[in-house]
Amino acid sequence: MPHFGLMSTEDSFKSEKGALLRSRLHIRGGKRRLRQGKISAGIVTLYDALLFAMYWYIASPERRKSLQIREDDNMKDDSAIFKVLTRSGVLDGSFDYEAFDSLVEKAVNEEMPVYDYSETLKGIESVMTRLGVMPFEESELPPEDPSTF
């Protein structure tokens, strides 16, 4: 993943700050991979960015208390988290998470060199903006090594 050497992977699972940094690093890295024609890798990287953006959002006690979490919502399941965020009005429902999840599954199993990712990227950017992960100053991120995959 693009964060290799730029942050502690463990920290991305244990702190809000780590999850936010990982999400932003993967937004940057995912977009770079898409521009380089590494479509499948870019889509998978953006998926990771989305997961950690959602983890970041729900990790905050302040943000979490405004969410409509039901007793049967598994807040460790990304699909369930997405549904809670939509139900709570954080996300507007315009992004088709299930379709994106299917696209990611395809990207994991095959390269997609001719896939037009423009609408997918717009959708991801919209979600990231609504979550508060974007916009951000790339200059505030650790510098990237473009030679990494």
C-alpha positions in Angstrom: 0.0 0.0 0.0 1.1 3.6 -0.6 1.6 4.3 3.1 4.5 1.8 3.3 7.3 3.6 5.1 5.3 6.8 5.5 3.3 5.9 8.7 2.8 3.1 11.2 0.3 0.6 9.9 -0.6 -0.4 13.4 -1.4 3.3 14.3 -4.0 3.4 11.5 -6.0 0.8 13.4 -5.5 2.3 16.8 -6.0 6.0 16.5 -8.2 8.6 14.7 -5.1 10.4 13.5 -3.6 7.2 12.1 -6.8 6.3 10.3 -7.1 9.7 8.8 -3.5 9.8 7.6 -3.9 6.3 6.1 -7.0 7.4 4.3 -5.4 10.5 2.9 -2.3 8.7 1.8 -4.4 6.1 0.0 -6.4 8.8 -1.7 -3.2 10.3 -3.0 -1.7 6.9 -3.9 -4.9 5.5 -5.4 -5.2 8.6 -7.7 -1.6 8.2 -8.8 -2.1 4.6 -9.6 -5.2 5.4 -11.7 -3.2 8.1 -13.6 -0.4 5.5 -14.2 -2.9 3.1 -15.7 -2.7 0.7 -12.7 -6.5 0.7 -12.6 -7.1 -2.4 -10.4 -4.4 -1.3 -7.9 -5.8 2.2 -7.9 -9.4 1.0 -7.2 -8.3 -1.3 -4.4 -6.2 1.5 -2.9 -9.2 3.9 -3.0 -11.3 1.2 -1.3 -8.8 1.1 1.6 -8.9 4.9 1.7 -12.7 4.7 2.0 -12.6 2.0 4.8 -10.2 4.1 6.9 -12.1 7.3 6.3 -15.2 5.5 7.7 -13.2 4.1 10.6 -11.8 7.6 11.3 -15.3 9.1 11.3 -16.8 6.6 13.7 -13.8 6.6 16.0 -14.6 10.0 17.3 -16.9 9.9 20.3 -18.2 13.4 19.3 -19.1 12.3 15.8 -20.3 8.9 16.8 -22.9 10.2 19.3 -24.8 11.8 16.4 -25.0 8.6 14.5 -28.2 6.4 14.3 -26.6 3.2 15.4 -29.0 0.3 16.0 -28.3 -2.6 18.3 -27.9 -5.0 15.4 -25.4 -2.8 13.5 -22.0 -4.5 13.3 -19.7 -1.5 13.5 -16.8 -3.6 12.4 -18.4 -4.4 9.0 -17.7 -1.8 6.4 -21.0 -2.2 4.6 -22.9 -1.8 7.9 -20.8 1.3 8.7 -21.7 2.8 5.3 -25.4 2.1 5.9 -25.2 3.8 9.4 -23.5 6.8 7.9 -26.2 7.1 5.2 -29.0 6.5 7.6 -27.6 9.2 9.9 -27.4 11.8 7.0 -23.6 12.0 7.0 -23.7 10.5 3.5 -26.4 11.4 1.1 -26.9 7.9 -0.5 -25.8 9.0 -4.0 -22.7 6.7 -3.9 -23.5 3.0 -4.6 -21.4 1.2 -2.1 -22.5 -2.2 -3.1 -21.6 -1.6 -6.8 -18.2 -0.2 -5.6 -17.7 -3.3 -3.4 -18.4 -5.5 -6.5 -15.9 -3.4 -8.5 -13.3 -3.9 -5.9 -13.9 -7.6 -5.9 -13.3 -7.6 -9.7 -10.2 -5.4 -9.3 -8.7 -7.8 -6.8 -9.0 -10.7 -9.2 -8.1 -9.1 -12.5 -6.4 -6.1 -14.1 -8.9 -3.7 -15.8 -6.8 -1.6 -18.2 -9.7 -0.1 -20.1 -12.1 0.6 -17.2 -13.3 4.2 -17.2 -12.8 5.1 -13.5 -13.9 8.8 -13.7 -17.4 8.3 -12.2 -16.1 6.0 -9.5 -13.5 8.6 -8.6 -16.1 11.3 -8.5 -18.2 9.2 -6.2 -15.3 8.4 -3.8 -14.3 12.1 -3.7 -17.9 13.0 -2.9 -18.0 10.5 0.0 -14.6 11.7 1.3 -15.7 15.3 1.2 -18.9 14.5 3.1 -16.9 12.6 5.7 -14.5 15.5 6.1 -11.5 13.7 4.9 -11.2 15.9 1.8 -10.1 18.4 0.9 -6.7 18.3 2.4 -3.3 19.8 1.6 -1.1 17.2 0.1 1.9 19.2 1.3 0.9 18.2 4.8 1.4 14.5 4.0 4.7 12.8 4.2 6.4 12.9 0.8 5.6 10.0 -1.5 8.1 7.9 -3.3 6.7 7.6 -6.8 8.9 4.6 -7.5 6.7 2.5 -5.1 4.2 0.3 -6.9 
